[in-house]
Amino acid sequence: MRGPSEPVIDTSPTPGDEVRTTTCYMCACRCGIKVWLQDGRIRYIQGNPEHPVNKGVLCAKGSAGIMQHYSPARLSRPLKRVGERGKGEFEEISWDEALDLATSWLRPIRERNPDELAFFTGRDQSQALTGWWAQQFGTINYAAHGGFCSVNMAAGGLYTLGGSFWEFGEPDWERTRYLMLWGVAEDHDSNPIKLGLGHLKARGAKIVSVNPVRTGYGAIADEWIGIRPGTDGLFAFALIHELLRTDRIDLDYLVRYTNAHWLVIRDPGAADDGLFARDAEGRPLCFDRTSGAPVDANSIDVQPAVVGEYTLADGRIAVPSFQLLAERYLDPQYAPDAVSGRCGIPADTIRRIARELAENAFDHEIRLPVRWTDAWGREHAEMVGRPVSMYAMRGISAHSNGFHTCRALHVLQLLLGAVDTPGSFRYQPPFPKPIPPPNRPGRTRQANGVLDAAPLGFVHGPEDLVVDEHGQPRRIDHAFSWSYPLAAHGMMHTVIRNAWAGNPYKIDTLMMFMANMSWNSSMNTAETIGWLTDKDENGEYRIPRIIYCDAFSSEMVAYADLVFPDPTYLERFDSISLLDRPISDADGAADAIRHPLFDPATQPDAQGRPRDIRGFQSVLIDLGARLGFPGLVSEDGAPKYRDYADYIVRHERAPGVGLLAGWRGADGSLEGKGAPNPAQLDAYIANGGFWRSEIPEHARYFKMANRGYLEWAQAMGFVGNTQPIVQQLYSETLQKFRLAGQGHGAHVPPAEHRERVATYFDPLPIWYEPFEQAQQGEAGDREFPLSAITQRPMFMYHAWHSQNAWLRQIATRNYLYLHPDTAKRHGIGDEDWIDVTSHHGTITVQARTASNVQPDTVWTWNAIGKRRGAWKLPKDTPEATKGFLLNHLISDITPRGDYANADPVTGQAAWFDLRVRITKVAGETMSQPQFPVLPRGEVNEAPLRYGADFRRARDTREAS
């Protein structure tokens, strides 16, 4: 029995008096959560075990969503600038005034020249709306955050596989024996990856992490390959070299599912050199060894050659694309001994990894007794798989050679027969898509002012570029120009410099959503701040107007002329749509919603007043109706949609295709395609906030050529037809650009771009030194001998988390981490202050030693450093006085100054190319650079003691 002095222990506490389900927004996982409420406030957040994404798992970020919702940094009302831009001086205004002001700015632009609006969004997860809104406005100047983040990954995969790493595919967690993680940090898709890695560890599968830094996933990997930044492509080529040399490749897979056997014209200097040989109907040809003649490459029951040289009927010479691939990668320059020194990986290790890949792929093949029919009608009694998987992220994409590195990894996968087979990397619906995807970027306006297509898309050839009659860029960010032709996500990182410079023209208004461009979402941070505040000779801002939307008082808010306050993810509707960034898994299609758990008006601000905030999506719909967008007003001019929730339900992108795929049709009985259902959102809410549809078992693998899957995908609206999707070892799209660079065709680049286009648009993956290092040469190597990179911590995600009171207890500042040998060589010890200098600038930070980093690399956690006064943190908080960004060191242009510091194919920001030197300094007590302190304003500190009143209420109840 309990003694009189022993405490009462509640062994089954009640999390709250009500629970609601929705979708988390503390990172890009989009996990399902259960939010427990007590007395109308959040008591506890836990994972939803029914949700297909996280199956109940929730990380520290998700649990800390309470402090995101109750953050003292939240904005409360629309703001209009009253002082100089950048001073953070505003007056509160009503929504009527804010929307009237925005409309008065935007209406003349749309009537005069819609391209004078540049609309760029950060991590909003609403691109199915924002891109469509920009199309309705008529501006070509729209982009999302991907160009700063992952467009190399998306484009590299979509132009090769019809899908990609990131959110378009996943390893076969249940069956793979060998997983290689390339440049994968812990911030993105973290809960599904953690679940998957747990399956692998339990089954004894081997995990190999390729990353200059060993953290998180790398820490539990069986092997860490501490590669030098920017050399992943060389490592991949060495593995390919070994597989080809030892004849350990899957030729049957290559011939069935790739263009390995397609004939490529070999006629150097000719206008058709490097293009596929085609018949009169335009079908690609292969050489049939049985008939001894070229035939349709997509024919069945032929014996196509994959090597050799053949003469076509018209006398031209052609070779299979596999022949070109083998010639290139069997070259001794790609042998392990040749690349070892540059990559920092022993040659014997490279050879061993190649052997392990081949052994697991071919000596342990998987055979599932599942009958299926391929796209040509052939029936198969089983599914044969290669249990080798790969997964890659930002570590390979954020380099100026990242597009080709990503393509190299996909070629490596294809040679092993390890794409969408049992045990390998798998597509997630709605992928795969045709290669390249059919939607091209919008270029012209219709009579009603609407752009002919969405501003972002996929270029199929030079004719699709968004350039003027002189070949000069038409977009303010220069995406889809000869400088960056395949910039499928646009280039958020170039818009502010170009808008300031008026290159290629001046804009009137810059509108941004959740894009902290004056701080951690830009390279060249100090200059970016200067461009935002610079004035012309008449004393007018060079960027005349800036409209910005954020939920928090981030650094970027201070540079806006008009601020729209956004709700948190617990106060608004969101559509996690298959038209945008899907949450599907390889066995089923899925989408989800967020819905308001709270009325923002019931959530008091720092002064105890009800918050007057609106979801940016609803604000856009209101603005579009005020501006008379054809898609947002009825024939009588009245608004077509009440708000974003109404738009989610009733808007159709094509007949029967809306933002959500579940519970469609008037009675909610359809899925994928169907008429709008007025009760659709209620159905989602009742189902935990998500919908999922299983792929039939016979359709879950070989999706690119599985008749069952292609018919299912067509019925769902994912693909337009059931034709097989042929994976592209050799890219004719890239060759078309290379030919243009050589002066062939109706569309050729201006003279200043020709060599660049001809060099980097190689139809087979290539490797080249990252531009920052290459353009500084040997002298630069001596002056800046170290690579500098960031890792996103598992416990924080982007800038908005390092103001979260609970997550700050994990870390309130960052250090620059050096390998002990590197620190010793420079005479640097733990806590020493050092100058870190690039060709662009210098920062002063504190150092620490860590053996989990490649010795020629230094690293730090990303986005923890804050500007003093921002996010309503005290001005002397450690994030601002000790924390720092590497962004201050990264130039937004190359050392030569001729192009953006970006991948030449896709325009991906190359912020991992950074090279630095380090020097010990004395006497510092604060990180540098520092900027003028932003006004903190009135702050309600009560949320920082959040939960104490719950405990008092419990104690009172127990006492009574």
N, C-alpha and C positions, 0 to 999 in steps of 0.2 A: 504494500500500500504506500501511497505517496505521503511523505512526511509533511508537516504543516509549513515548513519553510521552503519546500521544493517548488520550482516554478511550474505553472500550468503550460503544457505543451500541446498545441493544436496539431495533431498528426494528420489532419485532413482539412487544410485551410480552403476556404472558398475564394477563388480568384476575384469574384465580383458577383453582382446581382443580375447581370445580363451579358450575353456574349453575341457578337456579330462577326461574320466572316467577310473578308475582302482580300485585296492583293497588296502586298508590301511594295514600297517604293524607296527602300533604303539602299538599293543597288539595282543592277539590271537583271537579277535572277527572276524577279516578279513572282516570289513565293506566295503561296496561300497562307493567310494568317487568321487567327481567331483573336479578336480584340475584346477583352473583358472590361466591362464598365461597372462602376460603382458610383451611385449618386450622380449619374450623368457624366462622369469623368473616367478617363482610362485608368484601369487598375493594373492591367497585365496584358502583354501580347505574347502569344505562343504560335507555333507552327500549326497549320491545319493538316492533320494526318490524312485527310481525304484528297488533298490537292495533288495533282500529277507532277508538279514541278519539284516540290520539296518533301512531300510525303510526311509532313510533320516536323521536319528538321528546321531549326531557325538559328541564325547566328547572332552574335552580339549586336550587329547593326540592326537587325530586325527587331530584337527585343528593345533596343534603345529608341525605337520609333516614338515611344512616349515622349522623350525629351526633344524630339524633332517637332512634335505637335505643340508642345508647350514651351518652345524655345523663346527666350527673351528677344531674339534677333528677328522675330517675325514682323513683317510689315502689316499695317492695319488699314490704311486708306490710300487712295490715289494721291500722288504727289506731283507738284509742278515746281520746277526749278525756279528759285528766286535770286540766287547768287551766281557767281561765276561757276561754270561747269567744272566739276572735280572737287568743289569745296564741300559738297554734301549739304547744301542749304536749300530747303524746300518749304513749300506751304502745302497743307492738306487741302484737297479740293474734293468736290462731290463726283460721283460717277457720271452724272449728266454732263458736268463741265469737262471731265476727262475725255469722255467719248465724243463730245462736241468738238473739243480741241483736236483730237486725233483725226476725226472726220474732216475737219477744216484743213488739216495738213495733207491728208491722203487723197481727197477728192480731186483737187487740181492736178495732182501727179497722175492719177489714173486717166484723167481727161487729156493731159498734155503728153505724157510719156511714161507709161507704167514702169519702165526700167529704172526710173529715178527713185524707186523704192527698192532698197536692199533688205530682204527679210531673211534673217539667219537665226537658226534655233540651236540650242544646246541639247542636253540630254533630256528631251521632252517626252519621248515615247508617244508622240502624237503626229508623226509625219504623214499618216494617212489623211489627216485633216490639214495640217499646215502646208504641205505641198500642194494639195488641192486648192486651198485658199489662195496661195500665190498664183496658181494657174488661173483662178477666177479673176484675180486682180489684173493679171496680164503681164506680170514681171517675170523676166527670165532670171532675175537676181534673187534666187532662193537657194538655200543649202541648209543642211543639218550638220551635226557635230562630227559625222563620220570621217570627213577629210582630215580632221585633227586626230582621229582615233584609230580607224580600222578599215579605210577604203581599200588599202592594199590587200587585206585579207579577203574582203568581199569580192573585189574585182578579180583578184588572182584566182579565186575559186570559181566564180561564176563564168569566167571566160575559159575555164579548163574543165570543170566537173559539172557545171550547172547548179552547184551548191558550194558551200565553203565551210571552213571552220567558223568559230564564233557561234552565232545563234542559228546557223543553218544546218548543223550536223553535230554528231556526237560519236564517241567511240562506242563499240559494242561492249558495254560494261559487263554483261553477263557471260561473254564468251571469249573475249580477247585474252591471249596469253602474254602479250608483249605490247606495252604502251610507251610511246615516245611523246613527251611533252616538250614543245619547242617554244621558248619565250613566254611561258604561261605564268602570270602572276596570280595573286589570290583574290583579286577584287571582283572578277567578272564571272557570273554564272557559278558562284562559289559553292552554294549548297548542293546543286546537282553533281558538281564535280567531286565534292567531298563524299557524297553518297556513292558515286561510281568508284572512286579510289578505295573506299571501304570494301566494296565487292571484290576488287582486284586483289587487295591485300589478303582478304579472307581466303581467296582461291589460290594464292601463291603465285599470281602472275607477276611478271617483272615490270617495273616502272623505271624508265630512264628520263631524267630531267635534263634538258639542254638549255642552259641559262647562265649568264655570267655571274648571277647571284643565287645563292641557295637559301631560300626562305620557304615557308609554308609547304606547298605541295612538294617542292624539291627536297625539303627536309625529311619527308617520309619516303622519298624515292629510293629504290634499290641502288641506283647509280646516278651520280651527278656529273654531267659533262660541263665543266666551267669554260665555256666557249668565249672567245673574244667577240665583243659586240660587232654586229654587221657582217660576220663571216659564216652565218648559218647556211647560206646558199652554197658556199664552197664545201662545207661538211656534207651537205646533201649530195652534191655532185660526186664527192669521193665515194659515198655509199653506192650511188648509181654506178660509178666506174667499177666497183668491186662486184656488184651483182651482174653486170654485163660481162665482165672478164671471166667470172666463174660460171656463166650461163645459168644463173639462178633467178630466172624471171618467168612470168606466167604468160607465155605467148598465146595460149588459147584465149585467155581473158582479153588480152590486148586486141586480138583480131575480132572477137565477138563484140566488144563494148567500147573500143576506142578507134581513132583514125590511124592506128599504127600502119595499116596496109594501104591507106589511100596514097595514090601516086601524086608526087609533087614534081612539077616541071622544073628541070634543071637547065637553065639557059642564062648564065650570068650576063647582066647588062640589059636583058630583054624586059619588056614591059610586063610579061607574064611570069617571069622567073620567080619561083617559090610559091606560086599559086597551085591549087589542086587541078589536076587534069580532070575534065568533065566531059560528059557526052552532050549530045545536042539538046537534051532536056535539062542540062545543068546538074546532072547527078554525078557525084565524084566517082572516079574509076579506081579499080585495083587491077593487078595482073593475076589472072587465074592460071595456076600452074597446070591444071588439067587440060583446059582448052588451048593454052598457049596464047591467050589474047586478053586485052583489057576488057573488063566487064564492070557492071554496076557494083560499087564497093559495098552496097547494102544488100547485095544478093545473098541468098543462103545456098548451101550445097555447092560451094566453090572452094577451091584451095588457094587462097590468096598468098602471094609472095610478100614477105616483109623485108627482104634484102634483094639487092640486084639493081641493074640498070636496064631500062626497057625503052623501046622505040615505039612511039604512038603512030597511029595511021597517017598523021600529017607530017611525020618525020621528027617531031620534037622528042627529046629525051626526058624520061621521067624516072624517079626512084621512089620507093615507099618511104613514108615519113619516118618509119622506124629506122631505116638505113641512115637517114640524116642524124637521128638521135644517137645511134650507136657510133657513128663516125665522130661526133662531137665529144661524147663523154668517155669514150675509150682513149681519148687523147691523153698522153702521159701527164699533161698539166693538171689533170684532175685525179691522179693517183694519190693514195693516202700519203705517201712520202713527200709529194709535191705540195700538198695543202696543209700538212701538219703544223708547220711553223707558223703560218699565217693565222690558223684557227686556234692555236694553242692546245691542240689535242694530239696526243701521241699517235703515230701512224698505226701502231699495233692495236690501239684502242679502236681506231676507225675500222680496221679490218675485222676485228672481233665483233663490233656492233653489226657490220654487214653480214657476218656469218650468223649471228643470232637472229637477225631479221629473217634471213632465208630459211634457217632451221625451223623457226616457229611458223612461218608461212607455209612451207612446203612439206616439212616432215611431220607436222601436226595438223594437217588440214582437217577442217570440220565438215561433216556430212550430215545435214539435217534431213530426215525422211519426210520432206514436205513437197508435194507435187505442185508444179507451177508451169505456166505457159509463157513463153517469151513473146516479144512484140511481133515476131515473124510467124507465130503460130506453132512453134515447136514445143512439144511437151517434155518436161523434165521430171524425173522420178524423185529427185532430191536437190537440195541446195548445197553446193560445195563452197566452203569459205576458207579464208586465210586469216587466222587469229592474230593479226598484227594491226594495231591501231596507232594513229597519230592524231595529235591535237595541237593547235598553235594559236597564239594570241599576239598581243601588242609587241612583245619582244622581237618578233621578226618583222612586224608590219611598220613600225615607226622608224624606218631607215629609208634612205634614198634609193636603196636597191631592194626594197622589201617586196615589191610586186613580183619580181623575178624569183626572189627567194621563196615566196609562197607558191609560185608555179613549180619551182624545183621540188618542193615537198609533195605536191600533187603528182608530179611525174614519178617520183619515188614510190608513192602509194600505188600508182597504176601499174608500174612494172612488177610489183608484188601481187597484183590482182586483189588489192586490199581496199577497194572502195565499194561500199554497200553489199559486201558479202558477209556471211556469218563470221563474227569475230573481228571484223575490220571497222573502219570509219563508216558511219551510216548517215544517210540523208534524213533530215526531219522535214515533214510536210510544212509548207507547200513546195518544198524542193525535192527533186531537181527541176530546174527550169530549162527551156531550150537555150542553146549556147550560140551567141549571147542572148540574154533575155530580150523579148520582142519590143519592149517599151523604150523608145528613143527619146532623148531630151527635147523639150519644146523649143521651137525656134521662131515661130511666126504667130501673129495674133489674128483671130477671126474677126468678123465684122462687129461682133458684140463685145470686143475687147478681151475676150478670153484667149489664153494661150492655147495653141493647137495640141499641146500635150503637157504633161507635168514637167516642171523645169528640170528635174533630175531624171536620168535614164541611162541607157546603155548604147554607146556608139558602136555601130556595125562597120563603119568605114569612114574615110575622110569626108564623104559627102554629108555625114551627120553632124559634123562639128558646128558649134555655135560661133561662127566667125563672119566678118563682113566680106564685101567683095574683094578686099585687099588681103584677106587672110588674117586680119587682126581680130583679137578677142572682142566679143560683144558683151560678155558677162563681166561684172565688176571684179569678180574673183579670178577671172581668166580660166575658169574651168571649161572643159570641152573646147579648148583652143589648141593650136599647134604646140603650145608650151606644155599642156597637160591634157592630152586628148581623152583619156578614159577616166576622167575625174567624176565617177559615178555618184559620189556623195557631195560634190561641190567642195569648196575650199574656204571654210570658215576662217582659217588662219591668215588669209591674204586680204580679206575684204576691207579691214580698217586702213591698212597702208594704202591700198588702191583708192579707197574712197577719199582719203586725205589728199592723195596726189592727183586725183581726177584722172585716173588711168584705168580704162580708156576714156572716161568721161566723168563729169561730176554727178553725184547723186544728190537728192534733196533730203531723204529721210532714211535713217538706218533703224530698223526695228529688230529687236533681239529678244529671245526668250530663253531664260536659264542658261546664259552663256557668259561666264565670268571673264570677259575679254580684257578687262583692265588688270587682271591678275594671273591666275593659274591657267586660264584657257588661251593664253597667247604665248608665242615666243617673242623675244625682244620686248619684255614687259615695260621697261621705262620709256622706250620710244613709242610704244602703243599708247601709253598714258599721254605722251606729248601730242600724238596725232589726234586723240580725242578732244584735246583742249586747244589745239592750235587755231590761230585766226589768220585771215588774209589781210591784205593791205588796207582793206576797208573796215577792219575790226570785226568782221563777221567770222563765225566758226567755219572752218573749211568743210567740216561735216555739219551741215546746217541744223539738222534735227535728229535727236536720238530718242526713240521710244523703247523702254525696257520693261520687261516683266520678270519678277522674281518673287519668291515667297519670303525671302530673308534680306536683310540689309547687307548684301555682299559688297565687295569692292566696286563692282560695276555700277551699282545703283547711283553712286556719287556722280557718274558721268552722264546720266540721263537727263533729258529735258522734261520727260513725262514718264512716270512710273506707275505701272499697273500692279497692284498687290495680288499675288496668287495664293490660293489656299494650300494647305498641306494635302497629302494624298489621302487623308482620312476625312476630308471635307468636300470632295469633288467627285464627279464622274470621270473616269478614264476608260478608254477602250484599248485593251492589249490585243491588237488586231492581227489577223493573218495577212492583212494588207500592209503591215508595218513591220514590227519586230516580233516574230512568232515565239510562242512558248511551247510549241509542239515537242514531242519526243519521237524517236525513230519508229515507234510502233503505233503512233496515233497523232491526229491533228488536235490542236487545242487552242483556245483563246480564253480571254478573261476580261473582267471589268474591275474597276474600283467604283465605289459608290459612297455617298456622304454618310458617315456615321454621326456627324455633328452638323448642326447649323452654325456656320461661322459667326453669326450674330450672337450666339450664346457663349462665345469664347472671348473673354475680355482682353483688351490690350493693356499696355503698361499703365495707362491712366484709368483702368477700370471700365472703359467704354466698350460697347459691343464692336467687334471688328466689322469693317465694311469692305469685304474682299469678294472677288469673283474669279472663277476659274478662267484661265486665259483662253481656253477653247471656246467657252461661251462668249467671252469678250470678242474673239475673232468673228464668231457667227453674227453677233450684234453689229460689229463694224461692217462686215460684208453686206448685211441687209441695209444699213444706212447708206452704203456706197452703191447699192443697186446691183450687186453681183447677180448675173443670170441664174446661178445655181442656188442663190439664197433668198430670192424674192419670187413671189407668185406673179401671175400675169397682171394683177392689179397693183403690183408694187409693194404689197404687204410682206412682212417677213415670213419666210417659208417654215422656219424652225423656231421653236420657243427658246431653246438653249441647246447646249451640247448633248444632253441626254436625249432630247427629241431628235437631234441630228443622228446620233448613234442608231436609233431605232429605225428612222424613216428614210435616211439617205441611202441611195443605191448608186454604186460606182458603175455598175452595168446591170442590166435586168436580172433581178434576183440576187445580186451580189452586194452585200453591205459590209459594214465594218465588223459585224459579228456573224459567225457562221452557225451558231447554235439556235435552236428553237425558232426557225424561220417558218414562213407561211402564216396565213391568217390565224391558224389554230395552233401554231408552234410545233407542228408535227414533222417539219422538214429540217434538214441540216445541210450546210454548205451553201446551197442556192435555194432561194424561195422568196416569196413576197414578204414585205415587212410584217412583223408581228407586234401589235401594240403592247403586248404583255411580255415582250422579250426580256427586258431588264428585270422584271419580277422573276422570271424563270431563272435567270442567272443568279440573282440574289438567293433564291430558294435552294440553289444547287451549290452554295458555297462560293459563288462569284466566278465560276469557271464552267466551260464546256469542253468535252473531249470526245472524240470519235475514234474508235479503234480501226486500224487498217486490217483488212482480212489477213489471216495468217499466211495465205499463199502469196500475199502481195508485199510482204515486209522487207524483202531483200531484192537486190537487182532492180531497184525502182526505176532506173534509167531505161530498162529494157524488159520490164515485167508487165505483160499485158493486163494482168489483174490490177496492178497498182495504177497504171496509166489510165485505165478506164475509171477506176475509183477517183483518181485525181481530177480527171476531166469532169466527172459528175459533181465534184466538189467545187469546181471552178478554178482549180489551181493551174491547169494547163489547157490550151485551146484544142489540142487533138491528142491522139494516142500514138503518135509517131515516136519511135525510140529516140532517146537523147544520147548522141554519140559523144563520148568524152574526148577532149581535144589535147592529145599529146603535143601536136603541132598546131599552132594558131594561125589560120589564114587571115584572121582579122588583123593581127599584128603585122603580118607580111604585107598586107595592103598599105599600111602606114609606112613600112620600110620602103616599099616601092615609090610611094609618094615623095618620101625624103630623097630618093634617088632621081626624082624629076619625072616620074611616070604618072599618067592618069590625068583626069580632068580637074582634080583638086590636089594641088601641091602646096607645100608650106612656103611662106616667105623665105628668102635666101638665108636669113639669120637663123632659121630653125632647122634647115634641111639636114645638116650633119647630126644634130641631136636626135631627130626623129629616125633617121636611118640607122643610128647606132643603137638606140635603146628599144626600138620596136622589133626585136628579134623574135621570130616565130617559135624558137626553142628557148627555154630559160637560160639566162646568162648571169654571170657574176661580175661585178665591178666594184672597185673601192668606193665606199661612201664619199659623197662629194666634199664634205668638210675636210676630210683627210686628204683626198686625192688632189684637191685644188691648192692645198698648202704645201704639198710635196714633202721631200725629205727634211727640209728646214722646219716645216710645220710639225713633223714627227718628233723632231728634237725639241722644239719649243713647247709642244703640247703632247706629251707622251702618253697621257692617260685618257681612257674613255670614261665618260660620266653618264650615268643613267639613273632613273628612278624606278622604284617598285611601288605599286599601290598596296598599302597594308590590308590584310584581311579584315581588320577591325575598323576601317574607315573607307569611304568611297567618295571621291571628288571633294571639293572644298567644303560642301555644306555639312559634312560630318565632323570636321575638326572644330566646330563650334558647339557640338552636342555635349551636354554636361556629363553624361554617363561615359561616352566614348573618350572624352578628354581625360578621364581617370586612367585610361590605358596609356595614352601618350599626349603630352601637351606641347612637345617640341620635337624636332628631329636633329640628327647629327649627320655629318658626312662620314661614311664608313670606309675605312682603308684596310687592305690586307696587312697583317703585321709586318711582312717583309717590305711592303711599300712604305709603311709608316717609319720603319727603322731606317730605310734608305734616305728618308727626308728629315730624320731627327724629330719626328712628331710622336707625341704620346697622347693618351686618352685625355680628353677635355681641353687639349691645346686649341688655341685659335689659329686658323689658317686662312690665307688668301687662296681662292680658287679662281683661276684666270683662264678664259678662253680667248679666241681671236676677237671676240665681241665685247668682253667686259670682265669685271671682277666682282666676286662676292666674298664676304668675310663670314666664316662660320666656325663652329666647333667640330672637332674630329673625334672619332672613336675607332679603335681597331676591331676588326672582325675577320675571322678566317673563312667566312662563307662567301667570299667574293674572289673572282678571278684576279690575280695580282696586278694586271695592267688596267684594272677598272676600279673606279670609286662609285659609290652609290648612296642614295638616301631615300627616305619615304617621300612620297609625292603629296603635294597640296596641303601639307600641315601648316606651313608658314602662312601667316596672315599679315595684312596691313594693320597698323595700329589704329584702333577705333572702329574697324570694320566688324561686322557681325555682332555689334553691340558688346563685344568683349572689352574688358578693361584695357586701357592703352598700354599697360605694363605687363600684360599677360605673356606667358612664355612663348606662345605661338608667334607673337609679334616681335618680341625682343630677342629671342633665341632661335626661333624657327626661321626657315628660309625656303626659297624656291631656287631650283636650277634654271628656271625659265629666264631669269635675268641674264644668264650667260649665253642663251641660245639666240642666234641671229635668225631673223625670219627670211633672210636672203642668203645665198651661198657666199663664201668668201670672195669669189670673183664678182659678185654683185649683179650677175646677169639674169638669174632666175630666182624664184622662191626656193627656200631651203626645203625641198620637197622631192618626192619621187617624180621622175620625168614622165612616167607613164600615167599615173593616177593622180598626181598632186598631193599624195599623202604627206603630211607634215613629218619631217625627218628629225624629230627632236631627240632621238637616240643616237644620232651621229656625233653628238657633242664630244669634243676633245679639249682637255684642260691640262694645266700644270698646277701644282700645289706648293705653297711656301708657308712656313711657320711665321707667325707674327706675334707680337707681344703687346699687352696693354689693352686689348679689346674686352669689352664687357657686353656688347650688343652686336647682333648680326647686322651685316650691311649688304645691300643698301637699305636705308630707311627713307620713308616718304612722309610728308606732312600728315599729322594725325587727323583722321576723319572724326567729325562730331559724333559722339556716341548717342546722344539724345537721352530721353527718359527711358529707364530700364526697370522692369519689374523683376527683382531678383528672386521672388518667391518660388518660381519653378525649380530653382536650383536646390531647394529643400523638398522637392516633390515627394510625396508619399508619407510624410510625417503625420499629416492629419488623418490619413487612413489608419495608421497605427493607433493614434489617439482615440479614434472612433471605435476601433476594435477593443481597445483596453476598456473604454467606457462601457461598451456592451457586455464585456466579460465581467466587469465589476458589478454590473446591475443584475 
